[in-house]
Amino acid sequence: MRFMSSGLAHARPLGQRQPQCHIPCMAAPDTILSDRSVITITGKDTHDFLQRVITTDMGGLSAGEIRTGALLTPQGKILADFLIHGRENGVFLDIWHGVAESLVKRLSLYRLRADVQIDVSAEHAVLVGSGEADPRSGALPRRKIQAPEASSDGSAVQVGREIAAGVPAFGRDYGEAEVFPTDVNLDLYGGIAWKKGCFIGQEVLSRMKRRGTIRKRSVLIVSQSGPLDQGQDIKAGDIIIGQLTSADGKHAIARIRTDRLANAGAAPTVEGKLVDIVLPSND
């Protein structure tokens, strides 16, 4: 956990003690996230079914509680990730709209004889402002699932909030089968149940953790001068240590090689501009 600034290291994790968000983090009134879809999973076998398929520990999930999770390839890469909202008769999956239909098809293939029903819901929407805490960062607004309302669209503002909080997102910072969950900090958000037993891709992830080969992380980048752009390289001297995957003004998300950062002998820069790198924390 280090904060890199002009070649100096300071203790400053990305989490509860992260840099203060410069975008208002509470929406009043609630706003709808039009780039998110809602998948409903109902039936008496819902929790048992998800327990053996996705990365999350479903044990003890209560109504209203939100947890992070993902469905992986057998090789351990993310096919889709989501926020799981507990409900009385099942769960809601809060997911990027571009992969909602494909996730329903994939989950249905694993259903076998389980008593579950899986559908994309047109009767529900994701809203932010009030609701339950987002498990990825205390700097993000609360969110909830409810019937669509005549609310304003808060998607663009939410993107800025997530970037300023150092939170990467599917569809913006990475796509299908491009990254391991640890590359985008899913384990730090509580989205990988290392001890629950088998799930799809579990063997690969466990081997990476056991061998200490987790070398990539998604981090917050803060420019000390001008704005940043997606796709720009982060360098320490002549060494490329990562690339910006999304940007909003002077804030950006980057996926970096932590081993290269640890051995960097020069201050980090993007296009010649000095930048601060804030590593994520599991506090």
Secondary structure as a PSIPRED ss2 file (coil, helix, strand):
# PSIPRED VFORMAT (PSIPRED V4.0)

   1 M C   1.000  0.000  0.000
   2 R C   1.000  0.000  0.000
   3 F E   0.000  0.000  1.000
   4 M E   0.000  0.000  1.000
   5 S E   0.000  0.000  1.000
   6 S C   1.000  0.000  0.000
   7 G C   1.000  0.000  0.000
   8 L E   0.000  0.000  1.000
   9 A E   0.000  0.000  1.000
  10 H E   0.000  0.000  1.000
  11 A C   1.000  0.000  0.000
  12 R C   1.000  0.000  0.000
  13 P C   1.000  0.000  0.000
  14 L E   0.000  0.000  1.000
  15 G C   1.000  0.000  0.000
  16 Q C   1.000  0.000  0.000
  17 R C   1.000  0.000  0.000
  18 Q C   1.000  0.000  0.000
  19 P C   1.000  0.000  0.000
  20 Q C   1.000  0.000  0.000
  21 C C   1.000  0.000  0.000
  22 H C   1.000  0.000  0.000
  23 I C   1.000  0.000  0.000
  24 P C   1.000  0.000  0.000
  25 C C   1.000  0.000  0.000
  26 M C   1.000  0.000  0.000
  27 A C   1.000  0.000  0.000
  28 A C   1.000  0.000  0.000
  29 P C   1.000  0.000  0.000
  30 D C   1.000  0.000  0.000
  31 T E   0.000  0.000  1.000
  32 I E   0.000  0.000  1.000
  33 L C   1.000  0.000  0.000
  34 S C   1.000  0.000  0.000
  35 D C   1.000  0.000  0.000
  36 R E   0.000  0.000  1.000
  37 S E   0.000  0.000  1.000
  38 V E   0.000  0.000  1.000
  39 I E   0.000  0.000  1.000
  40 T E   0.000  0.000  1.000
  41 I E   0.000  0.000  1.000
  42 T E   0.000  0.000  1.000
  43 G C   1.000  0.000  0.000
  44 K C   1.000  0.000  0.000
  45 D C   1.000  0.000  0.000
  46 T H   0.000  1.000  0.000
  47 H H   0.000  1.000  0.000
  48 D H   0.000  1.000  0.000
  49 F H   0.000  1.000  0.000
  50 L H   0.000  1.000  0.000
  51 Q H   0.000  1.000  0.000
  52 R C   1.000  0.000  0.000
  53 V C   1.000  0.000  0.000
  54 I C   1.000  0.000  0.000
  55 T C   1.000  0.000  0.000
  56 T C   1.000  0.000  0.000
  57 D C   1.000  0.000  0.000
  58 M C   1.000  0.000  0.000
  59 G C   1.000  0.000  0.000
  60 G C   1.000  0.000  0.000
  61 L C   1.000  0.000  0.000
  62 S C   1.000  0.000  0.000
  63 A C   1.000  0.000  0.000
  64 G C   1.000  0.000  0.000
  65 E C   1.000  0.000  0.000
  66 I E   0.000  0.000  1.000
  67 R E   0.000  0.000  1.000
  68 T E   0.000  0.000  1.000
  69 G E   0.000  0.000  1.000
  70 A E   0.000  0.000  1.000
  71 L E   0.000  0.000  1.000
  72 L E   0.000  0.000  1.000
  73 T C   1.000  0.000  0.000
  74 P C   1.000  0.000  0.000
  75 Q C   1.000  0.000  0.000
  76 G C   1.000  0.000  0.000
  77 K C   1.000  0.000  0.000
  78 I E   0.000  0.000  1.000
  79 L E   0.000  0.000  1.000
  80 A E   0.000  0.000  1.000
  81 D E   0.000  0.000  1.000
  82 F E   0.000  0.000  1.000
  83 L E   0.000  0.000  1.000
  84 I E   0.000  0.000  1.000
  85 H E   0.000  0.000  1.000
  86 G E   0.000  0.000  1.000
  87 R E   0.000  0.000  1.000
  88 E C   1.000  0.000  0.000
  89 N C   1.000  0.000  0.000
  90 G E   0.000  0.000  1.000
  91 V E   0.000  0.000  1.000
  92 F E   0.000  0.000  1.000
  93 L E   0.000  0.000  1.000
  94 D E   0.000  0.000  1.000
  95 I E   0.000  0.000  1.000
  96 W E   0.000  0.000  1.000
  97 H H   0.000  1.000  0.000
  98 G H   0.000  1.000  0.000
  99 V H   0.000  1.000  0.000
 100 A H   0.000  1.000  0.000
 101 E H   0.000  1.000  0.000
 102 S H   0.000  1.000  0.000
 103 L H   0.000  1.000  0.000
 104 V H   0.000  1.000  0.000
 105 K H   0.000  1.000  0.000
 106 R H   0.000  1.000  0.000
 107 L H   0.000  1.000  0.000
 108 S H   0.000  1.000  0.000
 109 L H   0.000  1.000  0.000
 110 Y H   0.000  1.000  0.000
 111 R H   0.000  1.000  0.000
 112 L C   1.000  0.000  0.000
 113 R C   1.000  0.000  0.000
 114 A C   1.000  0.000  0.000
 115 D C   1.000  0.000  0.000
 116 V C   1.000  0.000  0.000
 117 Q E   0.000  0.000  1.000
 118 I E   0.000  0.000  1.000
 119 D E   0.000  0.000  1.000
 120 V E   0.000  0.000  1.000
 121 S C   1.000  0.000  0.000
 122 A C   1.000  0.000  0.000
 123 E C   1.000  0.000  0.000
 124 H C   1.000  0.000  0.000
 125 A E   0.000  0.000  1.000
 126 V E   0.000  0.000  1.000
 127 L E   0.000  0.000  1.000
 128 V E   0.000  0.000  1.000
 129 G E   0.000  0.000  1.000
 130 S C   1.000  0.000  0.000
 131 G C   1.000  0.000  0.000
 132 E E   0.000  0.000  1.000
 133 A C   1.000  0.000  0.000
 134 D C   1.000  0.000  0.000
 135 P C   1.000  0.000  0.000
 136 R C   1.000  0.000  0.000
 137 S C   1.000  0.000  0.000
 138 G C   1.000  0.000  0.000
 139 A C   1.000  0.000  0.000
 140 L C   1.000  0.000  0.000
 141 P C   1.000  0.000  0.000
 142 R E   0.000  0.000  1.000
 143 R E   0.000  0.000  1.000
 144 K E   0.000  0.000  1.000
 145 I E   0.000  0.000  1.000
 146 Q E   0.000  0.000  1.000
 147 A C   1.000  0.000  0.000
 148 P C   1.000  0.000  0.000
 149 E C   1.000  0.000  0.000
 150 A C   1.000  0.000  0.000
 151 S C   1.000  0.000  0.000
 152 S C   1.000  0.000  0.000
 153 D E   0.000  0.000  1.000
 154 G C   1.000  0.000  0.000
 155 S H   0.000  1.000  0.000
 156 A H   0.000  1.000  0.000
 157 V H   0.000  1.000  0.000
 158 Q H   0.000  1.000  0.000
 159 V H   0.000  1.000  0.000
 160 G H   0.000  1.000  0.000
 161 R H   0.000  1.000  0.000
 162 E H   0.000  1.000  0.000
 163 I H   0.000  1.000  0.000
 164 A H   0.000  1.000  0.000
 165 A C   1.000  0.000  0.000
 166 G C   1.000  0.000  0.000
 167 V C   1.000  0.000  0.000
 168 P C   1.000  0.000  0.000
 169 A C   1.000  0.000  0.000
 170 F E   0.000  0.000  1.000
 171 G C   1.000  0.000  0.000
 172 R C   1.000  0.000  0.000
 173 D C   1.000  0.000  0.000
 174 Y E   0.000  0.000  1.000
 175 G C   1.000  0.000  0.000
 176 E C   1.000  0.000  0.000
 177 A C   1.000  0.000  0.000
 178 E C   1.000  0.000  0.000
 179 V C   1.000  0.000  0.000
 180 F C   1.000  0.000  0.000
 181 P H   0.000  1.000  0.000
 182 T H   0.000  1.000  0.000
 183 D H   0.000  1.000  0.000
 184 V H   0.000  1.000  0.000
 185 N C   1.000  0.000  0.000
 186 L C   1.000  0.000  0.000
 187 D C   1.000  0.000  0.000
 188 L C   1.000  0.000  0.000
 189 Y C   1.000  0.000  0.000
 190 G C   1.000  0.000  0.000
 191 G C   1.000  0.000  0.000
 192 I C   1.000  0.000  0.000
 193 A C   1.000  0.000  0.000
 194 W C   1.000  0.000  0.000
 195 K C   1.000  0.000  0.000
 196 K C   1.000  0.000  0.000
 197 G C   1.000  0.000  0.000
 198 C C   1.000  0.000  0.000
 199 F C   1.000  0.000  0.000
 200 I C   1.000  0.000  0.000
 201 G C   1.000  0.000  0.000
 202 Q H   0.000  1.000  0.000
 203 E H   0.000  1.000  0.000
 204 V H   0.000  1.000  0.000
 205 L H   0.000  1.000  0.000
 206 S H   0.000  1.000  0.000
 207 R H   0.000  1.000  0.000
 208 M H   0.000  1.000  0.000
 209 K H   0.000  1.000  0.000
 210 R H   0.000  1.000  0.000
 211 R H   0.000  1.000  0.000
 212 G C   1.000  0.000  0.000
 213 T C   1.000  0.000  0.000
 214 I C   1.000  0.000  0.000
 215 R C   1.000  0.000  0.000
 216 K E   0.000  0.000  1.000
 217 R E   0.000  0.000  1.000
 218 S E   0.000  0.000  1.000
 219 V E   0.000  0.000  1.000
 220 L E   0.000  0.000  1.000
 221 I E   0.000  0.000  1.000
 222 V E   0.000  0.000  1.000
 223 S E   0.000  0.000  1.000
 224 Q C   1.000  0.000  0.000
 225 S C   1.000  0.000  0.000
 226 G C   1.000  0.000  0.000
 227 P C   1.000  0.000  0.000
 228 L C   1.000  0.000  0.000
 229 D C   1.000  0.000  0.000
 230 Q C   1.000  0.000  0.000
 231 G C   1.000  0.000  0.000
 232 Q C   1.000  0.000  0.000
 233 D E   0.000  0.000  1.000
 234 I E   0.000  0.000  1.000
 235 K E   0.000  0.000  1.000
 236 A E   0.000  0.000  1.000
 237 G C   1.000  0.000  0.000
 238 D C   1.000  0.000  0.000
 239 I E   0.000  0.000  1.000
 240 I E   0.000  0.000  1.000
 241 I E   0.000  0.000  1.000
 242 G E   0.000  0.000  1.000
 243 Q E   0.000  0.000  1.000
 244 L E   0.000  0.000  1.000
 245 T E   0.000  0.000  1.000
 246 S E   0.000  0.000  1.000
 247 A E   0.000  0.000  1.000
 248 D E   0.000  0.000  1.000
 249 G C   1.000  0.000  0.000
 250 K C   1.000  0.000  0.000
 251 H E   0.000  0.000  1.000
 252 A E   0.000  0.000  1.000
 253 I E   0.000  0.000  1.000
 254 A E   0.000  0.000  1.000
 255 R E   0.000  0.000  1.000
 256 I E   0.000  0.000  1.000
 257 R E   0.000  0.000  1.000
 258 T H   0.000  1.000  0.000
 259 D H   0.000  1.000  0.000
 260 R H   0.000  1.000  0.000
 261 L H   0.000  1.000  0.000
 262 A H   0.000  1.000  0.000
 263 N C   1.000  0.000  0.000
 264 A C   1.000  0.000  0.000
 265 G C   1.000  0.000  0.000
 266 A C   1.000  0.000  0.000
 267 A C   1.000  0.000  0.000
 268 P E   0.000  0.000  1.000
 269 T E   0.000  0.000  1.000
 270 V E   0.000  0.000  1.000
 271 E C   1.000  0.000  0.000
 272 G C   1.000  0.000  0.000
 273 K E   0.000  0.000  1.000
 274 L E   0.000  0.000  1.000
 275 V E   0.000  0.000  1.000
 276 D E   0.000  0.000  1.000
 277 I E   0.000  0.000  1.000
 278 V E   0.000  0.000  1.000
 279 L C   1.000  0.000  0.000
 280 P E   0.000  0.000  1.000
 281 S C   1.000  0.000  0.000
 282 N C   1.000  0.000  0.000
 283 D C   1.000  0.000  0.000
